Amino acid sequence: MVSGQLQEKEPNIPHYTPRPPITICPNSITGGVGTFAGMKLLDSLISAVLPITPKPLVRVVAKKYIAGETLNDAMATVARLNHEGTMATVDVLGEFVKNPDVARQETNNNIAVIEEITRRGVESNLSVKLTSLGLDIDKEFCWENMRRVFQAAARTGNFVRIDMENSPYTDSTIELARRAHAEFPGHVGIVLQAYLRRTQQDIRQLAAEGMHFRLCKGIYVESEAIAFKGREEVQQNYLDCLNIILDHGCYVGIATHDDVLIDGARAIIAERKLPPSSMNSRCCWACATPNAASLSGRVTTCGSMSRLVATGTATPSAV
């Protein structure tokens, strides 16, 4: 990549015959204590306590997971990660915006990130939550703001990943992602959550259109009617979803810090004979250190995660 510009192209590999899913055995689960439900309870408790926690303490705890409190801080962190051989994605968090003026400012903030990435020539793209751009206000208003962000990405040769939020927004997020992909092909990707029961079908629909994916487990508390609850069944569905994406020859960023899923993804990639290699081959492979950023003085936890990247494209990867 030159001058921080990423150009995503449509995958171009043979169609793969579907493989049987990898079965996750209870004794293969490592690296965690407690149940999936217990982790959700802990997340809820942290969310409740965080607003009343002194900011200096929050800063100390969050330092491991954020790039800094200013755009300059974020770009310095991205540059360091690039030096270590890692790409980055910058995420300006500020979701559930209800004020149109704030949504417009959030749009400007995201455009500023894209422009600064290009100006500095770093290897990074952008992730964005649509409720920060006004999805809670009006879908068409959000679309107008989205178009401004994607126009900036297309103008600079960069790439924008649309984050998935909780279930009330799933349909709208997918609809707007499809519109963006149709107008700005090669500059649009979407995050899908493996714990949702609908995700396999969403993958099949979007993959047929050549969508670019990032696959995560999902962090929001959802009802059992729409989401898997058991740790092992979430892990199993994740690997099933990964197989479906690869069956369609689509790019997928494998976003997880779950050792079971990392090992399972490696096994799938090896079984398909997609070699870990440079960006000139059919499989772009990266195991990244913490690689997301925050701006504008907001403490955000974008995660310390490993990303495996499997793709049919021969171009540089996006995260």
C-alpha positions in Angstrom: 0.0 0.0 0.0 1.2 3.5 -0.8 0.4 6.7 1.2 -2.0 4.9 3.5 -4.4 4.1 0.7 -6.2 0.8 0.7 -7.9 -0.4 -2.4 -10.2 -3.4 -1.8 -11.1 -5.5 -4.9 -13.6 -8.2 -5.4 -12.4 -11.7 -4.5 -11.2 -13.9 -7.3 -10.7 -17.5 -6.2 -12.4 -20.7 -7.1 -15.6 -21.6 -5.4 -14.9 -24.0 -2.5 -16.9 -27.1 -1.8 -18.6 -26.6 1.7 -16.6 -28.3 4.4 -18.1 -30.0 7.5 -17.9 -27.8 10.6 -15.2 -28.2 13.1 -16.7 -29.6 16.3 -15.8 -27.9 19.5 -15.2 -30.3 22.4 -15.7 -29.1 26.0 -12.1 -30.1 26.9 -10.7 -28.0 24.1 -11.9 -24.7 25.7 -9.0 -22.9 27.3 -8.1 -19.4 28.5 -11.2 -18.5 30.4 -12.8 -19.0 33.8 -16.6 -18.9 34.2 -19.5 -19.2 31.8 -20.6 -17.1 28.8 -23.5 -15.9 30.9 -21.2 -14.9 33.7 -19.1 -12.8 31.2 -22.2 -11.0 30.1 -23.1 -10.3 33.8 -19.6 -8.9 34.3 -20.0 -6.7 31.3 -23.3 -5.4 32.6 -21.8 -4.6 36.0 -18.9 -2.8 34.4 -21.3 -0.7 32.2 -23.3 0.3 35.3 -20.2 1.3 37.4 -18.2 3.1 34.6 -20.2 6.4 34.6 -19.4 7.0 38.3 -15.8 5.9 38.1 -13.2 8.7 38.4 -11.8 9.6 35.0 -8.2 9.2 36.1 -8.9 5.6 37.1 -10.8 4.9 33.9 -7.8 6.3 32.0 -5.4 4.0 33.7 -7.5 0.9 33.1 -8.4 1.9 29.5 -4.8 2.8 28.4 -4.2 -0.7 27.2 -7.1 -0.5 24.8 -7.1 2.9 23.3 -4.8 4.9 21.0 -5.1 8.2 22.8 -7.4 11.1 23.4 -6.6 13.2 20.3 -6.3 12.5 16.6 -2.5 13.1 16.8 -2.3 10.4 19.6 -4.3 8.0 17.5 -2.1 8.5 14.4 1.1 8.1 16.5 -0.3 4.8 17.7 -1.2 3.7 14.2 2.3 4.6 13.0 3.8 2.5 15.8 1.7 -0.4 14.9 2.6 -0.1 11.3 6.3 -0.1 12.3 5.6 -3.4 14.1 4.1 -4.8 10.9 0.4 -4.4 11.8 -2.4 -2.6 10.1 -4.9 -0.6 12.1 -8.5 0.5 12.1 -9.6 3.7 13.8 -12.9 3.7 15.5 -14.4 7.1 16.6 -17.0 5.9 19.1 -20.0 8.1 20.0 -23.0 5.8 19.3 -26.7 6.4 19.9 -26.6 10.1 18.9 -30.0 11.8 19.1 -29.0 15.3 18.0 -28.6 16.1 14.3 -25.9 18.6 14.9 -23.9 16.1 17.0 -24.3 13.5 14.2 -23.0 15.9 11.6 -20.0 16.6 13.8 -19.4 12.9 14.2 -19.5 12.6 10.5 -16.9 15.4 10.2 -14.8 13.6 12.8 -14.8 10.4 10.8 -13.9 12.3 7.6 -11.0 14.0 9.4 -9.7 10.6 10.4 -9.7 9.4 6.7 -8.0 12.6 5.6 -5.4 12.4 8.3 -4.6 8.7 7.5 -4.0 9.8 3.9 -1.9 12.8 4.8 0.4 10.8 7.1 0.6 7.8 4.8 -0.1 5.3 7.5 -1.7 1.9 6.9 -5.2 2.2 8.5 -8.8 2.3 7.6 -11.9 3.4 9.5 -14.6 1.6 11.5 -17.9 3.4 12.2 -21.1 2.8 14.1 -24.1 4.1 12.2 -26.0 5.4 15.3 -23.1 7.8 15.7 -24.1 9.2 12.2 -27.7 9.6 13.1 -29.4 6.2 12.5 -31.5 6.8 15.6 -32.7 10.2 14.2 -33.7 9.2 10.7 -32.4 6.5 8.3 -32.1 8.8 5.3 -30.4 11.5 7.4 -27.9 8.8 8.4 -27.5 7.8 4.8 -26.6 11.3 3.8 -23.9 11.4 6.5 -22.7 7.9 5.5 -22.3 9.0 1.8 -20.0 11.9 2.9 -17.8 9.4 4.8 -17.7 7.0 1.9 -17.1 9.7 -0.6 -14.0 10.7 1.4 -12.9 7.0 1.5 -13.4 6.6 -2.2 -11.6 9.9 -2.9 -8.5 8.8 -0.9 -8.6 5.1 -1.8 -9.4 4.0 1.7 -11.9 1.6 3.2 -14.7 1.9 5.8 -16.0 -0.9 7.9 -19.5 -0.6 9.2 -19.7 -1.9 12.8 -22.7 -3.9 13.9 -24.6 -2.7 16.9 -27.4 -4.4 18.9 -30.3 -6.1 17.3 -32.8 -3.2 16.9 -30.3 -1.8 14.3 -29.3 -5.0 12.5 -31.8 -4.7 9.6 -31.1 -1.0 9.0 -27.4 -1.5 9.3 -27.4 -4.3 6.7 -29.7 -2.3 4.4 -27.5 0.8 4.5 -24.3 -1.3 4.1 -25.8 -2.8 0.9 -26.6 0.7 -0.4 -23.1 1.8 0.3 -21.6 -1.3 -1.2 -23.6 -0.7 -4.4 -22.5 2.9 -4.7 -18.9 2.6 -3.4 -17.7 -0.9 -4.3 -14.3 -1.8 -2.9 -14.6 0.7 -0.1 -17.3 -0.9 2.1 -17.3 -3.7 4.6 -19.6 -4.9 7.4 -19.2 -6.5 10.8 -21.5 -9.5 11.5 -22.0 -11.1 14.9 -21.8 -14.9 15.1 -23.9 -15.2 18.3 -27.0 -14.1 16.3 -29.1 -16.9 14.9 -29.8 -15.0 11.7 -26.1 -14.4 10.8 -25.6 -17.5 8.5 -28.5 -16.3 6.3 -27.2 -12.7 6.3 -23.8 -14.0 5.2 -25.4 -15.9 2.3 -27.3 -12.8 1.1 -24.4 -10.4 1.4 -21.8 -12.8 0.1 -23.8 -13.1 -3.1 -23.3 -9.4 -3.6 -19.5 -9.6 -2.9 -19.6 -8.0 0.5 -16.4 -7.7 2.6 -16.8 -9.1 6.1 -15.4 -8.9 9.6 -16.7 -11.7 11.9 -17.0 -11.2 15.6 -18.8 -13.1 18.4 -21.0 -10.2 19.5 -21.1 -8.4 22.9 -24.6 -7.1 23.3 -27.1 -8.8 25.6 -29.8 -10.3 23.4 -32.7 -12.7 24.0 -32.3 -16.4 23.5 -34.9 -16.2 20.8 -32.5 -14.4 18.5 -29.1 -15.2 19.9 -27.1 -18.3 21.0 -26.3 -18.2 24.7 -24.0 -21.1 25.4 -20.2 -20.4 25.0 -19.7 -23.6 22.9 -22.7 -23.0 20.6 -21.5 -19.4 19.9 -18.0 -20.7 19.1 -19.5 -23.4 16.8 -21.7 -20.9 15.0 -18.7 -18.6 14.6 -16.7 -21.3 12.8 -19.7 -22.4 10.7 -20.2 -18.7 9.6 -16.5 -18.5 8.8 -16.8 -21.6 6.6 -19.8 -20.1 4.8 -17.9 -16.9 4.0 -15.0 -18.8 2.6 -17.2 -21.0 0.6 -18.3 -17.9 -1.2 -14.8 -16.8 -1.8 -15.2 -13.6 0.2 -12.7 -11.7 2.3 -13.2 -12.1 6.1 -11.4 -10.5 9.0 -11.5 -13.0 11.9 -11.9 -10.7 14.9 -11.5 -12.6 18.2 -9.2 -13.1 21.2 -10.8 -16.5 21.9 -8.1 -19.1 21.6 -10.6 -21.8 20.5 -11.7 -19.6 17.6 -8.1 -18.7 16.7 -7.1 -22.3 16.6 -10.3 -23.3 14.8 -9.8 -20.6 12.2 -6.2 -21.7 11.6 -7.4 -25.2 11.1 -10.0 -24.1 8.6 -7.5 -22.1 6.6 -5.0 -24.9 6.7 -7.6 -27.4 5.6 -8.5 -25.2 2.7 -4.8 -24.8 1.8 -5.0 -21.1 2.0 -1.3 -20.4 2.9 -0.3 -17.8 5.4 1.7 -15.5 3.2 2.3 -12.0 1.9 -0.4 -9.8 0.5 0.5 -11.0 -3.0 -1.0 -14.4 -2.3 -4.6 -15.5 -1.9 -4.5 -15.5 1.8 -3.6 -12.4 3.8 -2.7 -13.4 7.3 -2.2 -11.2 10.3 -2.1 -11.7 14.1 -2.4 -8.2 15.4 -1.7 -6.4 18.6 -4.3 -3.9 19.9 -5.2 -2.1 16.7 -8.1 0.3 17.1 -8.1 3.9 18.2 -10.2 6.5 19.9 -10.4 10.2 19.4 -11.9 13.5 20.7 -11.2 12.9 24.4 -13.6 9.9 24.7 -12.3 6.8 26.5 -13.3 3.9 24.3 -12.5 0.3 24.5 -11.9 -1.0 21.0 -10.3 -4.2 22.2 -7.1 -6.1 22.3 -7.7 -8.8 19.8 -6.1 -11.1 17.4 -7.1 -10.8 13.8 -6.7 -13.6 11.4 -7.4 -12.5 7.8 -8.5 -15.0 5.2 -9.4 -13.8 1.7 -9.6 -14.5 -1.9 -8.2 -11.2 -2.9 -4.6 -10.5 -3.9 -4.7 -6.9 -2.5 -3.7 -5.5 0.9 -6.1 -6.4 3.7 -8.4 -4.3 5.7 -9.2 -5.0 9.3 
